Amino acid sequence: MKATKVLVPVAGGIALGALLLPGTSLADTTVSPSTTPVGGTVVLTATNCNPNSGDAIFHVTGPDRDQNVRSTTAAASGGLSAELFTAGFTLGTYTVAATCGDGTPDGSATFTVTPIGGAQAGGRDVGGGGTLAAGATLLVTSLGGAVILARRRRHAAEAATL
């Protein structure tokens, strides 16, 4: 059995997983607060965007929105931020995806618009979890495939010697 036939698929899977995981772990878009009544204000922040690279674009989608919000304001904690006034928004959950001025994505987060005086609902920061899961799945699948391939070749070699 040639080791290269097993190692090449494993190395390829590890390389692809390694490419996907670091970018995901760095992406960090936040919305504060995660819930707001109609007419409230939320602060959108792309913490990993460099203000020197240009404006951050926050793409807001939800029950009645598909709009971009541009930010040129440097956030106190780093990155870029913008304020979004929710007057006229429909009740529901909205997703915010940020893109830095150099074109790199900075993840996504959600916020919920509630009725004035309504019960607060929780928002969540999703930050690229799908890419992280894809990278981990690719890594585990390639390693599992390599183990299966190695066992089959070993059994074939043992059968050939009998």
TORTOR-204971 format. One record per atom (N, C-alpha, C): residue in three letters; x, y, z. Coordinates in steps of 0.02 Angstrom, whole numbers, plus 50000, padded with zeros to 5 digits. Layout:
! residues N
AlaXYZ;...
This chain:
! residues 162
Met500424994250000;Met500005000050000;Met500455006250000;Lys500285011049956;Lys500675017249953;Lys500365022350000;Ala500805025150041;Ala500575030050091;Ala500315036350057;Thr500595038049999;Thr500375044249966;Thr499655044049945;Lys499385038049928;Lys498685037549908;Lys498215039049966;Val498445037950026;Val498035039450085;Val498165046650108;Leu498775048850105;Leu498945055350132;Leu498705061150088;Val498675060250023;Val498465065749980;Val497745067949995;Pro497245063350000;Pro496575065750017;Pro496545068950087;Val496915066150134;Val496915068950201;Val497215075950201;Ala497775076650168;Ala498105083250165;Ala497655088350131;Gly497325086350078;Gly496865090950044;Gly496295093150089;Gly496005088450125;Gly495455090150171;Gly495685094650227;Ile496265093250254;Ile496535097350308;Ile496685104350283;Ala496965104950223;Ala497125111550195;Ala496485115650184;Leu495965112550157;Leu495345116150146;Leu495025118250213;Gly495025113750261;Gly494765115350327;Gly495155121050360;Ala495815120850352;Ala496235126150381;Ala496095132850348;Leu495935132850284;Leu495765139150250;Leu495105142050275;Leu494625137750290;Leu493965140150310;Leu493935142250383;Leu494275138850427;Leu494205140050499;Leu494475146750523;Pro495075149050504;Pro495335155250532;Pro494905161350517;Gly494665162050455;Gly494255167750437;Gly493605167850477;Thr493335162150490;Thr492715161650528;Thr492825163750600;Ser493365161550629;Ser493475163050700;Ser493615170450710;Leu493845174050658;Leu493985181150665;Leu493375185550652;Ala492885182950614;Ala492305187050597;Ala491905188650660;Asp491715195150665;Asp491365197150726;Asp490935203250712;Thr490315202250696;Thr489825207550689;Thr489355207150748;Thr489215212950778;Thr488755213050835;Thr488205218050823;Val487645216850856;Val487085221550857;Val486895222450930;Ser486865228850951;Ser486715230151021;Ser486195235751025;Pro485665234551061;Pro485465228451095;Pro485195223351045;Ser485115217251068;Ser484875211951023;Ser484115212251012;Thr483775216151053;Thr483055217351043;Thr482925224851053;Thr482455227351016;Thr482275234451022;Thr481545235251003;Pro481195239851035;Pro480505241151015;Pro480485244950948;Val479925244850914;Val479845248750853;Val480025255950869;Gly480435259050828;Gly480645265950841;Gly481265266450884;Gly481545260750903;Gly482165260650943;Gly482765261250897;Thr483345261350928;Thr483975261850891;Thr484425255950910;Val484725252950860;Val485225247750872;Val485885250050843;Val486425247950875;Val487095249650851;Val487385243450817;Leu487565244150754;Leu487855238750715;Leu488615239750717;Thr488995234650734;Thr489725235250738;Thr490065229450703;Ala490535231150659;Ala490965226250626;Ala491655227250659;Thr491795223250710;Thr492385224450752;Thr493045223050717;Asn493055219050664;Asn493685217450632;Asn493815221450569;Cys493375226150553;Cys493485230350494;Cys493975236050512;Asn494465237050469;Asn494955242250479;Asn494675248750448;Pro494585254050488;Pro494325260250461;Pro494745263150404;Asn495385261450401;Asn495825263850347;Asn495695260350281;Ser495325254750282;Ser495185250850222;Ser494555253150186;Gly494205257950215;Gly493585260350184;Gly492985259050228;Asp492405260950203;Asp491785260250240;Asp491565253050247;Ala491255251550304;Ala490935244950312;Ala490225245650286;Ile489975240250256;Ile489285240050232;Ile488915234750273;Phe488375236750305;Phe487945232150342;Phe487335230750300;His487235224550280;His486645222650240;His486115220050288;Val485555223650292;Val485015221950339;Val484445218750300;Thr484255212650320;Thr483695209250288;Thr483215206750342;Gly482575206550325;Gly482075204250372;Gly481385204550342;Pro480875204550385;Pro480185204250360;Pro480005209750310;Asp480265215750318;Asp480085221150272;Asp480695225150250;Arg481295222350256;Arg481905226050240;Arg482375222050198;Asp482705225450152;Asp483275222950114;Asp483665229250096;Gln484065231550143;Gln484405237950134;Gln485115237550158;Asn485525242250134;Asn486215242850156;Asn486275249150200;Val486685248450251;Val486845254150294;Val487605254950291;Arg487835260850272;Arg488555262150266;Arg488815265150331;Ser489425262950350;Ser489725265550411;Ser490415268450396;Thr490525274450420;Thr491195277550418;Thr491415279350489;Thr491015277450538;Thr491145279250608;Thr491575273950642;Ala492155275950667;Ala492585271250703;Ala492265269650771;Ala492205263150786;Ala491915260950850;Ala492435261750905;Ala492205263350965;Ala492645264351022;Ala493055258051037;Ser492765252151027;Ser493115245851041;Ser493485243150980;Gly493515247050926;Gly493855244850865;Gly493355243050812;Gly493555243650750;Gly493115242250694;Gly492695248250675;Leu492145246950641;Leu491695252150618;Leu490995250850643;Ser490605256150656;Ser489935255250680;Ser489455260250647;Ala488815258650652;Ala488285263050626;Ala487685262150671;Glu487265267350674;Glu486635266950711;Glu486075265950662;Leu485605261650680;Leu485025260150638;Leu484395261750678;Phe483995266350653;Phe483365268350685;Phe482815263850658;Thr482425260550701;Thr481945255450679;Thr481235257950671;Ala481135264550665;Ala480465267150652;Ala480225264350585;Gly479605261950583;Gly479335259250522;Gly479505251950508;Phe479915248850550;Phe480085241750542;Phe479485237550562;Thr479395231950528;Thr478895226950547;Thr479175222850605;Leu478745220550649;Leu478965216250705;Leu479275209950677;Gly479815207750707;Gly480145201550684;Gly480885201850693;Thr481215196750666;Thr481945196150673;Thr482285198150608;Tyr482815202050614;Tyr483195204550558;Tyr483905202050562;Thr484215200750504;Thr484905198450501;Thr485335204050473;Val485905205050503;Val486385210150481;Val487025206550461;Ala487235207250399;Ala487865204350375;Ala488325210150357;Ala488935210150384;Ala489405215550373;Ala489945213650324;Thr490135218550283;Thr490705217750237;Thr491165223750247;Cys491805222350257;Cys492285227750268;Cys492445231350202;Gly492755237050207;Gly492925241050149;Gly493385237650100;Asp493785232850124;Asp494235229150079;Asp493895222950049;Gly493245222150062;Gly492855216650032;Gly492815210450075;Thr493155210150132;Thr493125204150174;Thr492485204250216;Pro492155198450222;Pro491555198050264;Pro491755198350338;Asp491325201150379;Asp491455201550451;Asp490915197950491;Gly490585193150460;Gly490095189250496;Gly489405192350495;Ser488965189450534;Ser488275191950537;Ser488005191150608;Ala487465194750621;Ala487125194450686;Ala486385195950673;Thr485975194750724;Thr485265196150717;Thr485035200750773;Phe484475204050760;Phe484145207850812;Phe483395207250800;Thr483005208350852;Thr482285207550849;Thr481945214150865;Val481455215950823;Val481055221850835;Val480405219550868;Thr480255222350927;Thr479685220350967;Thr479175226150970;Pro478565224750991;Pro478085230250999;Pro478315234851056;Ile478115240951053;Ile478285245651107;Ile477975242951171;Gly478385242051222;Gly478145239251286;Gly478065231751283;Gly478255228451228;Gly478175221251220;Gly478725217351256;Ala478625210851259;Ala479115206451290;Ala479755206351249;Gln480315206351283;Gln480955206151250;Gln481115199051226;Ala481365198651166;Ala481585192151138;Ala482335192451128;Gly482655186851130;Gly483385186651124;Gly483615186551052;Gly484135190251038;Gly484465189950972;Gly485065185350979;Arg485385184050924;Arg485965179750929;Arg486485181950878;Asp487105180850894;Asp487665182350850;Asp487855175850816;Val487765175650749;Val487905169450714;Val488605169450685;Gly488915174950669;Gly489615175750654;Gly489925170550610;Gly489605167950561;Gly489925163350517;Gly489945156350539;Gly489505154150585;Gly489485147350611;Gly489415142150557;Gly489075143850502;Gly488995139050447;Gly489655137350415;Thr490085142350407;Thr490745141050378;Thr491165136950425;Leu491125138350489;Leu491495134550539;Leu491275127250537;Ala490625126150534;Ala490355119250531;Ala490585115850467;Ala490585119450411;Ala490805116450348;Ala491535114450351;Gly491955118750380;Gly492665117150386;Gly492785111150430;Ala492435110850487;Ala492505105250532;Ala492255098850500;Thr491695099250465;Thr491415093350431;Thr491905090750378;Leu492195095350340;Leu492675093450288;Leu493275089950319;Leu493525092550373;Leu494105089650407;Leu493945082650433;Val493385081850468;Val493195075450496;Val493065070350441;Thr492725072450388;Thr492565067950333;Thr493195065550298;Ser493675069950286;Ser494285067950252;Ser494695063050296;Leu494715064350361;Leu495075059750405;Leu494735052950408;Gly494065053050413;Gly493695046750414;Gly493785042850349;Gly493775046250293;Gly493875042950228;Gly494565039950223;Ala495065043450250;Ala495745040850248;Ala495815034450290;Val495485034350348;Val495505028450391;Val495175022550355;Ile494605023550324;Ile494255018250289;Ile494675015650231;Leu494975020350192;Leu495395018450136;Leu495995014350160;Ala496315016350214;Ala496895012750241;Ala496695005650263;Arg496115004950295;Arg495894998350316;Arg495744993750257;Arg495424996450205;Arg495274992450146;Arg495914990050112;Arg496394994550107;Arg497024992550075;Arg497394987350117;Arg497374988050183;Arg497704983150226;Arg497364976350219;His496694976150218;His496354969850210;His496484966750142;Ala496524970950090;Ala496674968450023;Ala497374965450020;Ala497844968850053;Ala498534966350054;Ala498574959750093;Glu498204959150149;Glu498194953050187;Glu497884947350147;Ala497354948750111;Ala497014943650071;Ala497464941350014;Ala497854945849986;Ala498294944049930;Ala498874939649953;Thr499074940050017;Thr499624935950042;Thr499394928950062;Leu498744927950068;Leu498494921350089;Leu498494916550033;
